[in-house]
Amino acid sequence: MTFQTRLGAIFLVSACPFLLLADGVSLSSSCSLTNVDIGVSPPVRSMVSQVNPTGNCSLNLAGPSGPAGNASAGGSATLYLPVLGSPSTPVGGELDGSIAVFPHSGQALTTINVGDAQFSISLDLSFSTSGPVRSGFIVLSRNLTLGNGADAPDSERFNATLGSFNLSASQLGIGTGPPSPFTLGQNFLFHEDLAMQASGDSHAGVFESAIPHFQWTFTLFEADGLTPVQVSLATPEPRSLALSASGLLILFSSLLLRGRARWHPPA
């Protein structure tokens, strides 16, 4: 079950009874394709382009013969936020992108098709834990794949930080790291961004593409290293709630106990 926000952030309802849907995602993209007829003098150009400051782009351009060329780019961010009362469930998320430039390769040798695509996506969140400021531990897990095609994109940029931890640092490796000291009882920031630019040229036989994927989770513990700590979303403020049928009873029971003032119905 998925819910799509206007900014391209997808939040999934899985084993958790509910997840908060929040702003914090910034996504922009642009695509272009150009036919150049070099059989005439001067060469004749025909171009299509698309710029989307808040979402994905995708377009096609037919050639003199054969299939049309296409260019596309975009991304999505996913946040997994455990329900209150489930401190042992990790907070996690995924950052995905897709970019491809496949110029048409028709039989007309006098026509060259070139294309370009690019996108950037970022996510900024603030998390909090209750109680006084105190020492604790954090366990981080990460996995990053670029998913490059036969021709890699011209440029790729990725960054991710959680508090003082650099999740994009190569020394972190892949998988789950050991417990690390972490300060509880105060807000901490999470940031991730991904940007790519790709191009294609039917004359040179260049067809660039990639499907990058970044997955992360973290769990907080008290100073004893055994007691899990509940994590809440501090900012941005929730825009809506995604409810799973299996979690409705648990959700409303929790709301009745905690008071109705904290719940806002979906817009």
N, C-alpha and C positions, 0 to 999 in steps of 0.2 A: 504494500500500500504506500503510495508516494504522494507528496504534496509539493506543488511547484510554486515558488514565490515569484513576484514580478521581477526580481533581480537575478534569477537563475540559480538560487540556492535550493537544493533538494534535501528535504529532511525525511528520513525514513522511520516508520513505526515498525519496530521489530519486537524483540522479547520484552522491551520496557513497556509498562502500561501507557505512558504518554511521553511526548517530547515537546519542548517549547520551540516554536518557530520564531526566529529573530532576524532582524536586519543585521547588517554588518558585511554583506557581500557586495563587492564592486566588480562588474564584468563589462568589458568592452571588446569589440572586434571589428575587423574590416577585411573585405575581400575584393579582388579585382581580376578580370580576365581581359586580354586584348588579342585580337586577331590582327596580324600585319601581313598584308598582301604585297609581297616583294616582286610580283610578276608585272607590276606596272611602275611607272616613274612619274612622280615620286610615289613611294609606297603609301598605300591606303590603310588607315587604322580604324578599327571598330572596337569599342571598349564598353564593358559593363562593370559597375562597381557598386559596392554596398558598404555602408558604415553604420554600425549599430553601437551606440554609446552605452547601452544597458543590456546587451544580450549577444546572441550568436549571429553569425552571418553564413549565408550559403547562396551560391548562384551558379548558373550554367551559361555557357556560350557555345552555340553551334558553329561548326566549321563547314568548309565547302563539301566535305564528305566524311563519312564515318561518324562515330558517336560524338556527342557534345563534350567539351571540356567542363570541368567543375572545380570550384574552390570553396572551402568551408573552414570555419574555425569557431571555437567556443569552449566553454567549460562549465563546471558545476561544483558546488561545495556541499558537503553533507556533514551534519552534526548529529552525533548520538549522545543524548543527555539522559542519564538514568533518572528514574522517578525518585522522589523523596522517600527515604527509608531503605534505599538500596545502595549504601555507600561502597559496598564491595564491587559493584558493577562499574567497570572502567568508563570514563568519559572518552569519547573517540570521535573520529571524523575521517572524511576522505576528500581529496581534491583531485578532480579529473579534468582532463582537457582532450581536445581532438582537433587536429589541424591536418589539412590535406590540400594539395594543389596538383590536379591531374589535367594538364592541357590536352585538348583533343589531338589525336594523331591520325588524321585522315590521310588520304592518298594524294591530296593536292600539295605537291612539293613547293609550290610558290607561296603558300600561306604558312606563316609561323604563328603559333599560339603561345603566349606567355601569361603567367598568372602570379598572383601574390596573395598571401593571407597572413593575418596576424591576430593574436588575441592576448589579453591580460586579464587575470582574475585574482582577487585578493579577498581575504576574510580576516576580520578583526573582531575579537571577542574579549570580554573581561569576565573572569570567574572569581568566585569567592568561597570561603569556608567560614563557618560560624565559630564563635568562641574567641578567647583572647589570643593575642599574638604569641606564638610558641614554636618550638622546633618540631619538625617531623621529617617524613621521607616521601619521595616520589619515585614511582617506577614507570619508566617511559618505554614505549614500543613504537617502532616506525618501520615503514617499508616504502621504498621509492623505486619506481620503474619508469623509464622514459618512453618505452614502446616505439622506438624509431622504426620507420619503414626502410625500404631499400635505399632511399636517399634521405638522410637525416635533415631536419630543418636547418635553415641558415643560422638561427640563434635560439638558444634555450636558456631561461633564467628561472631559478627556483630558490625561494627562501622560506624558512619557517622557524619561529621562535616561540617558546613557552616560558614566561618569566625570564630567567637568566640563561635558559638552555637554548642552544642553537640546534634545532632539529634537522637542519639541512647540512650540518657539518659532517664531512666524510668520516671523521674518527668515531662517530656514533655507531657506524655500521648498520646492519640490517637486523631486525629482531628486537627482543626485549633486553634492556640494559639492567644493570644492578641497581638496588635502591640508592638514591642520592639524597643528601640533606636538602630540606625544603622548609620554608617558613610558612606556617599555617596561621589562620586568623586574620589574613589581609588579602585584598584583591590582587590578582595577578593577570597579566595580559597574555593573549595568544594571538599570533599573527602568522599568516602564510600568504604567499603570492607566487604566481606562476605566469610566465609570459613566453610566447614563442612566435617566431616569424618564419614563414616558409615561402618558397617560390618554385615555379616550374617553367620549363621551356621545351616545347615539343621538338624544336629543331635540334637541341642539344641532348634530348632524351633524359631530362631531369624531371623527376616526379617526387617531390618531397612530402613526407607525411610523418605523423607521430600520434600516439595515444598515451600521454603521460598519466601516471596514477600515483598518488601519495596517500598513504594510510597511516594513521597515528592513534594511539590510545595512551591514557595515563591514569594512574590510581594513586591516591594520597593515603598516607598512614601516619598515625600518631608516633611519638618518639619511641614507643616500644617496638615499632616495626611490624606489628601484628594487627592493630586495630585500624580498620579502614575509616576514612574521613569523607563525609558527604560533601560533594561539590555542587555548587549552584551557579547559574548563569547570572552574572551581575549586570552587565550591559552588553549589547543594547537591550532595551526593554522588549519583552515578548510581544509579538504582533498577534499571534493566534495560538491555538492548541491543536495538536493532532492527536486524536484519540483512537485507540484500537478497541474493538468490541470486547476483547478479552480483558481489557483493563478498566472498563467503565465502572464496575462495582468498586474496585480498589481506589480509583480516582475520586469518586464522589464521597466515599467513606473518609478518605484523607482530607478532602475539602471541608466536610462537615466538622471534623475534629480541629482543623486549623483555622476555620473561619472563612467566610465567603469573600472577604475583602481582597484576597490575593488572587482571585480568579477573574479572568476577563474572557467573555465568550468570543468565539471567532468573529472577525469583522465580516 
